[in-house]
């Protein structure tokens, strides 16, 4: 009970250090060993070659979330060694068939998706956080995504995971130097033409979600690391 | 006395060097751990701003298809000059832009090119090509 009553000064002192530690942990989190190793049985049995990323469900008030994420999922999966169904044509194909919302599209049967797109697996993404929250102490831009990969031939769930990217890790890690530099490097690669900041973090979150790593997506056949993981 | 202070200086310098070396090793180790999950420097494809261009295409207030085509063409030329492979979907997206511009012949060529470069795309590319040959009602 007593711990809940502390002055603002004490609060600042209490939070400064753990916040920095948390940020470093979050950056490293992508590599840190989580308690239980992922069960890749289904993934390894099905070994998809091509992936169809459906327009992400948007559970945020930010209308740009679906396409901010969709336009940045091809890179991590392609670099992981998969063929990724072209997202602009895929989106247009759904539209011409009267399916305009991600929710409707996520309801299309795996059999039908396989028939049209010929992909081995579909990636179902849900965006749960997207945008900037303005707070008294520091505003934060944050993107959080959840992903599920389902085999379109067998209907089996191959993999699922979540990923977050936040501007606060970037800001704080500037003290740490290298971590900040690396995050900045990724951000600056993502582009100058798209002006909104959230788009950059959507790119980082997408990379974290779909790049091969501990408990992440396995390498695909076009990668030199295929079947080595 | 002179040589004694000299060796002290040497010791101090050595200590500083060792500390720096240690820091460097730690930095490299930390960096490689991070790089493991961030991204490997060697990429399979020539991406440039392709993903930002996709975003531009999807945006409600996007630039004209002509402008989008110009940027894609520029990237295509650069990739060709470096003999770097274009990412999956690049040519298909180019086809999408050609369709927007009513340049169906070039769109078809790009869909075929996507198929040649990524045989995995064949079922979907064929699905699209088949529909394109059907006269529009």
Interface residues (C-beta under 8 A of the other chain):
Chain A: X27 X28 X30 X31 X49 X50 X64 X67 X68 X70 X71 X72 X74 X75 X78 X79 X81 X82 X83 X84 X85 X86 X87 X88 X89 X91 X92 X93 X116 X117 X118 X119 X177 X178 X179 X182 X183 X185 X186 X190 X191 X192 X193 X194 X199 X203 X207 X208 X211 X213 X222 X223
Chain B: X27 X30 X31 X33 X34 X35 X36 X37 X38 X39 X43 X44 X45 X47 X49 X50 X51 X52 X53 X54 X55 X56 X57 X58 X59 X87 X88 X89 X92 X93 X95 X96 X114 X118 X120 X121 X122 X123 X124 X127 X128
